[in-house]
């Protein structure tokens, strides 16, 4: 009682007012801690006694809360039967999983796998969603839908496939590829090529007609007929850029290759492999018309595409095959974008300051997210571009490859996903190759070809 009276008198006569600060008040209000009484540990833990009256420790605190969880029970998430369509529910500590039956996916198995967003609906080419939420498969031009309503079968003209197996690895400085253009034969052997004639096949976009043994694939040379959509653009009969076969009459290239130049100086060659030899497989055509994309920006290389109409059609066959374009407004564009590996080809320089390659080269490069590309390169990557290559450098498209194709394989068919556009140096560390994003220009390409 004396302490209380003393406290009131101190507060009353204190010059600063009625209240004391925390430190001064603690002198009077401090509670002394005590040790446990005899047999006190036998009593149920209590917050006031264990941690306010007594000296608090981990053991004392544990006594308070040791029975806390006894009033709770673990929730069995499977009791509510969250998994649908016959899926099996497996309980976990704080969640559950559903074991998928065939044909369904998602957390609770509500979504059917039979949709365009799941594995492209099982379609070999394109998948389109219908108004009733069902879907249908359809194919690239030149193909017909198979009886299974998902596969795509060639429906074009018949051609013969020449199958060649190289017994010697090709070296650009030493080996001629002229013998690779083997004449039709049933059993004809050459020093570096064995040829045979297969049964009939058809010329359709995105399919090789010349098949080589896998041994050659380890090199960077693209054997004749393995990149049949690759074209060569010459300026005054000198190699200037790559190009891409879209049909027997239309060629796609980079706009900067033809920007502000007269049509008369250009020629397009298809079926070409060796720049230093006249080959039996090649066909050359004059350019009749150049259609540059109206949004092309020569400063930023945005919309870096141009279509070339030939003065007369080329003959499609084993060494000249158009590349397939993705379908407009379909989920297939997203399907292709998720495939990381793509193949770029061309006769560009093998080194940054070197000479163009003699033989057509090809290279597998990984696609890179635009955000990562901007972060590492500090380049202006627009929505009409994407990057591909390796951050470590060493392999890349280079000067002279511009206008050439970057193609992506889906199942049995190759599709055009990019056009070589620009880059900072060649194969430099932290610098990727930049490509025009073809999917953003499908309307323009198809409308120009249809009306041009």
C-alpha positions in Angstrom: 0.0 0.0 0.0 2.9 2.3 0.8 4.3 1.8 -2.8 1.0 2.8 -4.3 0.8 6.0 -2.2 4.4 6.8 -3.0 3.7 6.3 -6.7 0.6 8.6 -6.7 2.5 11.3 -4.9 5.4 11.1 -7.4 3.0 11.4 -10.3 1.2 14.4 -8.7 4.3 16.4 -7.9 6.3 15.3 -11.1 7.1 18.5 -13.1 6.7 16.7 -16.4 3.0 15.8 -15.9 0.9 12.9 -14.7 2.7 10.1 -16.6 6.2 8.5 -16.3 8.3 7.0 -19.0 8.6 3.2 -19.4 12.0 2.9 -17.7 10.9 4.9 -14.5 7.6 3.0 -14.3 9.4 -0.4 -14.4 11.2 0.4 -11.2 7.9 0.3 -9.3 6.0 -2.2 -11.5 8.7 -4.9 -11.9 7.6 -8.4 -11.0 10.3 -10.5 -9.4 10.7 -14.0 -10.8 10.8 -16.9 -8.5 11.8 -20.6 -8.7 9.3 -23.5 -8.8 7.6 -24.5 -5.6 7.8 -28.1 -4.5 5.7 -30.5 -6.6 4.6 -27.5 -8.8 5.8 -29.2 -11.9 3.0 -31.8 -11.5 0.4 -29.1 -12.2 -0.8 -28.3 -15.7 1.2 -25.6 -17.4 -0.1 -22.0 -17.1 1.1 -19.0 -19.0 1.0 -16.6 -16.0 2.9 -19.0 -13.7 5.4 -20.5 -16.1 6.5 -17.3 -17.9 5.5 -14.4 -15.8 5.9 -15.5 -12.2 8.7 -18.0 -12.8 12.0 -17.8 -14.7 10.9 -18.5 -18.3 12.8 -21.0 -20.4 12.2 -23.2 -23.4 11.1 -26.1 -21.1 8.7 -23.8 -19.2 7.1 -22.5 -22.4 6.8 -26.0 -23.8 4.7 -27.0 -20.7 2.2 -24.3 -21.6 1.6 -25.3 -25.2 2.2 -29.1 -25.1 -1.5 -29.8 -25.2 -2.4 -27.1 -27.7 -2.6 -29.4 -30.8 -4.7 -32.0 -28.9 -7.8 -29.9 -29.6 -7.2 -30.0 -33.4 -7.4 -32.8 -36.0 -5.7 -33.0 -39.4 -8.0 -32.2 -42.3 -8.5 -35.1 -44.7 -8.8 -33.3 -48.1 -9.9 -36.4 -49.8 -13.1 -36.7 -47.7 -14.9 -34.2 -49.9 -14.0 -36.3 -53.0 -12.4 -33.4 -54.9 -11.0 -35.6 -57.8 -13.5 -35.9 -60.6 -14.0 -38.3 -63.5 -13.0 -41.4 -61.6 -9.6 -40.2 -60.4 -8.0 -41.6 -57.3 -7.3 -39.1 -54.4 -4.1 -39.4 -52.3 -4.0 -37.5 -49.0 -1.0 -35.5 -48.0 -0.3 -33.4 -44.8 -1.8 -30.2 -46.1 -2.9 -31.1 -49.6 -3.9 -33.9 -52.0 -3.2 -35.2 -55.4 -5.4 -36.9 -58.0 -4.1 -39.8 -60.1 -5.2 -39.0 -63.6 -7.3 -41.5 -65.6 -6.6 -41.6 -69.3 -8.0 -38.5 -71.1 -8.1 -36.0 -68.3 -5.7 -33.5 -66.7 -5.6 -30.6 -64.2 -5.7 -30.4 -60.4 -9.1 -32.0 -59.9 -9.2 -33.7 -63.3 -12.0 -31.5 -64.6 -10.3 -30.8 -67.9 -10.3 -33.3 -70.7 -7.1 -33.9 -72.5 -9.0 -33.8 -75.7 -8.6 -30.1 -76.2 -6.3 -27.9 -78.3 -4.5 -26.6 -75.3 -3.4 -30.1 -74.2 -0.7 -31.6 -76.5 -2.2 -29.8 -79.5 -5.3 -32.0 -79.2 -3.3 -34.9 -80.5 -3.3 -33.3 -84.0 -0.3 -33.8 -86.2 -0.6 -30.3 -87.6 -3.2 -27.8 -86.5 -6.0 -27.8 -83.9 -9.0 -25.5 -83.9 -11.6 -25.0 -81.1 -15.2 -25.1 -82.2 -18.1 -23.0 -80.7 -19.5 -26.0 -78.9 -16.1 -26.3 -77.0 -15.1 -29.3 -79.0 -12.2 -29.2 -81.4 -11.1 -30.4 -84.9 -7.8 -31.2 -86.5 -6.8 -29.8 -89.8 -3.6 -29.8 -91.9 -1.2 -27.6 -93.8 -1.8 -27.1 -97.6 -1.0 -30.2 -99.6 -2.0 -32.6 -96.8 -5.2 -34.3 -96.1 -6.6 -35.5 -92.7 -6.2 -39.2 -92.1 -8.9 -41.6 -91.1 -8.0 -41.2 -87.5 -9.0 -37.5 -87.8 -5.6 -36.4 -86.4 -2.8 -37.4 -88.8 -1.9 -35.5 -91.9 -1.1 -37.3 -95.1 0.5 -35.8 -98.2 -1.9 -35.3 -101.1 0.4 -33.7 -103.7 2.0 -34.9 -106.9 4.2 -38.0 -107.0 8.0 -37.8 -107.0 10.8 -40.3 -106.4 12.9 -40.2 -103.3 16.6 -40.5 -103.6 18.1 -42.0 -100.5 21.9 -41.4 -100.1 24.2 -42.7 -97.4 27.6 -41.0 -97.1 30.5 -43.3 -96.2 32.9 -40.3 -95.8 32.3 -37.2 -93.7 32.2 -34.1 -95.9 34.9 -31.6 -95.4 34.3 -28.3 -97.2 37.9 -27.8 -98.3 38.4 -31.3 -99.8 35.2 -33.1 -100.8 32.9 -32.2 -103.7 29.2 -32.7 -103.2 28.5 -33.1 -106.9 28.3 -36.9 -106.5 25.6 -36.5 -103.9 23.2 -35.7 -106.8 23.1 -39.4 -107.7 21.2 -40.4 -110.8 18.2 -42.7 -110.4 19.6 -46.2 -109.9 18.8 -49.5 -108.1 22.3 -50.2 -107.0 25.0 -47.6 -107.9 28.0 -47.0 -105.7 30.3 -44.0 -105.7 33.4 -43.2 -103.7 31.3 -41.2 -101.2 27.7 -42.1 -102.0 25.4 -45.0 -102.3 22.1 -44.4 -104.0 18.9 -46.2 -104.4 15.5 -45.3 -105.7 12.6 -45.7 -103.3 8.9 -45.8 -104.1 6.8 -42.8 -105.0 6.3 -39.9 -102.6 4.7 -36.5 -102.8 6.1 -32.9 -102.7 4.4 -31.2 -99.7 5.6 -28.4 -97.5 8.0 -29.1 -94.6 9.0 -32.7 -95.6 12.4 -33.9 -96.8 12.4 -36.0 -99.9 16.1 -36.8 -99.8 17.0 -38.9 -96.7 20.6 -39.3 -95.4 22.1 -41.6 -92.9 22.3 -40.0 -89.4 26.1 -40.0 -89.5 26.2 -36.7 -91.5 24.0 -34.8 -89.0 26.9 -34.4 -86.5 28.5 -31.9 -88.9 27.4 -28.4 -89.7 27.1 -29.0 -93.5 23.5 -29.4 -94.6 23.6 -32.2 -97.2 21.7 -31.6 -100.5 18.0 -32.0 -100.1 18.1 -31.7 -96.3 17.4 -28.0 -96.3 15.2 -27.9 -99.5 13.4 -24.7 -98.4 16.7 -22.7 -98.4 17.1 -20.2 -101.2 19.9 -18.0 -102.3 19.5 -14.3 -103.0 22.1 -12.7 -105.3 22.7 -9.1 -106.1 24.5 -8.5 -109.5 25.1 -12.3 -109.4 26.9 -12.1 -106.1 25.7 -13.8 -103.0 24.0 -11.3 -100.6 21.4 -13.0 -98.4 19.5 -16.1 -97.7 15.9 -16.6 -98.6 13.1 -19.1 -98.0 10.9 -21.1 -100.5 7.2 -20.6 -99.6 5.8 -21.9 -102.9 6.9 -22.4 -106.5 6.4 -18.7 -107.1 7.0 -16.9 -103.8 10.1 -16.4 -101.8 10.5 -14.8 -98.3 13.6 -12.9 -97.2 14.6 -10.1 -94.8 13.5 -6.6 -95.8 16.9 -5.1 -95.2 18.4 -7.3 -97.9 16.3 -5.6 -100.6 15.7 -2.2 -99.0 16.1 0.8 -101.4 17.5 -1.4 -104.2 16.2 -1.9 -107.8 14.4 -5.2 -108.6 16.5 -5.8 -111.7 19.7 -6.6 -109.8 18.2 -9.5 -107.9 18.1 -13.2 -108.7 16.9 -16.1 -106.6 18.5 -19.6 -106.8 16.9 -22.7 -105.3 18.2 -26.3 -105.0 21.7 -24.8 -104.3 24.3 -26.2 -101.9 27.9 -25.4 -103.2 28.5 -21.7 -103.9 31.6 -22.5 -106.0 30.0 -25.0 -108.4 27.2 -25.0 -110.9 25.0 -27.8 -109.7 22.5 -29.9 -111.6 19.9 -29.5 -108.8 19.8 -25.7 -108.9 17.3 -23.4 -110.5 17.7 -19.7 -110.9 14.9 -17.1 -111.4 14.6 -13.4 -111.9 12.6 -11.4 -109.3 9.5 -9.9 -110.8 8.1 -8.1 -107.7 9.3 -7.1 -104.3 6.7 -6.5 -101.5 8.3 -5.1 -98.3 6.3 -5.1 -95.1 4.8 -1.7 -94.7 5.9 -1.4 -91.1 9.5 -2.2 -91.8 11.9 0.1 -89.8 15.4 0.3 -91.2 16.7 1.7 -87.9 15.4 -0.9 -85.6 14.8 -3.8 -88.1 11.3 -4.2 -86.8 9.0 -6.1 -89.3 12.1 -7.1 -91.2 10.4 -9.1 -93.9 10.0 -8.9 -97.7 8.2 -11.2 -100.2 9.7 -11.8 -103.6 7.6 -12.9 -106.6 9.5 -14.8 -109.2 9.1 -14.1 -112.9 8.2 -17.8 -113.4 7.7 -20.8 -111.1 10.4 -23.1 -110.0 10.0 -26.9 -110.3 9.4 -28.5 -106.9 11.1 -31.8 -106.2 13.6 -33.6 -104.1 15.9 -30.5 -103.7 13.2 -27.7 -103.8 10.5 -28.1 -101.2 8.5 -25.2 -99.7 8.5 -24.7 -95.9 5.2 -25.0 -94.0 3.7 -21.9 -92.4 1.8 -22.2 -89.0 -2.0 -21.9 -89.3 -3.4 -18.4 -88.5 -5.4 -18.0 -85.3 -4.7 -21.5 -84.0 -3.2 -22.9 -80.8 -0.5 -24.5 -82.9 1.6 -21.2 -82.8 1.8 -21.6 -79.0 2.7 -25.3 -79.4 5.6 -24.4 -81.7 6.8 -21.6 -79.4 7.2 -24.2 -76.6 9.6 -26.3 -78.6 13.0 -24.9 -77.6 15.3 -26.3 -80.3 15.1 -24.9 -83.8 17.4 -25.1 -86.9 18.9 -22.2 -88.8 20.6 -22.5 -92.1 22.6 -20.4 -94.6 25.9 -19.6 -96.3 26.8 -16.9 -93.9 30.3 -16.3 -92.6 31.8 -19.1 -90.5 33.7 -16.4 -88.4 32.7 -12.8 -87.7 35.3 -11.4 -90.1 35.6 -14.5 -92.3 34.4 -15.4 -95.8 31.0 -16.9 -96.6 30.7 -20.7 -96.3 31.2 -22.6 -99.5 28.6 -25.2 -98.6 25.2 -24.7 -97.1 25.4 -24.8 -93.3 22.8 -25.7 -90.6 22.9 -25.3 -86.9 20.6 -26.2 -84.1 20.0 -23.3 -81.7 17.8 -22.9 -78.6 15.1 -20.3 -78.5 15.6 -17.7 -75.7 12.9 -15.8 -73.9 12.7 -12.1 -75.0 13.1 -10.9 -71.4 16.3 -12.9 -70.9 17.6 -11.7 -74.3 16.9 -8.0 -73.4 18.6 -8.5 -70.0 21.8 -9.9 -71.3 22.2 -8.1 -74.6 20.6 -4.6 -73.8 19.2 -4.8 -77.3 15.8 -3.4 -78.5 13.8 -6.6 -79.0 10.4 -5.7 -80.2 7.2 -7.8 -80.1 7.9 -8.8 -83.7 11.3 -10.4 -82.9 12.7 -13.2 -80.8 16.1 -14.4 -79.9 17.9 -17.7 -80.4 21.4 -18.9 -79.6 23.7 -19.8 -76.7 24.6 -17.3 -74.1 28.2 -18.7 -74.1 28.5 -17.8 -77.7 30.5 -19.9 -80.2 27.6 -20.8 -82.5 25.3 -18.4 -84.2 23.9 -17.1 -87.5 26.3 -14.5 -89.0 26.5 -12.0 -91.8 25.2 -13.5 -95.0 22.6 -15.6 -93.2 20.1 -12.8 -93.1 16.8 -13.6 -94.8 17.3 -17.3 -94.2 15.0 -19.7 -92.4 14.8 -20.7 -88.7 12.6 -23.8 -88.8 11.0 -25.9 -86.0 10.1 -29.5 -86.3 6.7 -30.8 -85.0 6.3 -34.5 -85.3 7.2 -35.3 -89.0 6.8 -31.8 -90.4 9.0 -28.6 -90.4 7.5 -25.2 -89.9 8.9 -21.7 -90.4 9.1 -19.9 -87.1 11.7 -17.2 -87.8 13.7 -15.3 -90.4 17.3 -14.4 -89.7 17.3 -10.6 -89.2 20.2 -9.1 -87.2 22.5 -9.4 -84.2 25.5 -7.7 -82.6 28.6 -9.4 -83.9 28.6 -13.2 -84.5 28.6 -15.9 -81.9 29.7 -13.5 -79.2 29.2 -14.2 -75.5 26.0 -12.7 -74.0 24.8 -11.9 -77.6 22.0 -13.8 -79.3 20.8 -13.9 -82.9 17.6 -11.9 -83.5 14.9 -13.3 -85.8 11.7 -11.9 -87.2 8.7 -13.6 -85.6 6.9 -15.2 -88.5 3.7 -15.9 -86.5 3.0 -12.1 -86.3 3.0 -11.8 -90.1 1.0 -14.8 -91.3 -2.0 -12.6 -92.4 0.3 -10.4 -94.4 2.2 -13.3 -96.0 -0.9 -15.2 -97.0 -2.8 -12.2 -98.2 0.1 -10.9 -100.3 0.7 -14.3 -101.9 -3.1 -14.7 -102.7 -3.5 -11.2 -104.2 0.0 -10.4 -105.6 
